[in-house]
């Protein structure tokens, strides 16, 4: 995609997300915003965006909308990469836009290495 950091396979029809690089700012920094084109952002896209945020040192917010039998119901899952105050700001921002965040339990994951 010309004029962007995004490779061609990050088009919405191929990645499962609409990715915007300059639509939102936090503390005078551009935020990477990704919105799922379906109910969820595919794992490959999710991990690629996390890597992009780390490489570019930009905050990242990913939005996945919840569905019920009638379709999208206004609730959403919000994933962020950045400081805690960034996450809090994004929850308030999207709530003010009329979306209801779904509580997500954040527990640290422990990875153990075992000898082969």
Order of alpha helices (4+ residues) and beta strands (2+ residues): alpha-beta-beta-beta-beta-alpha-beta-beta-alpha-beta
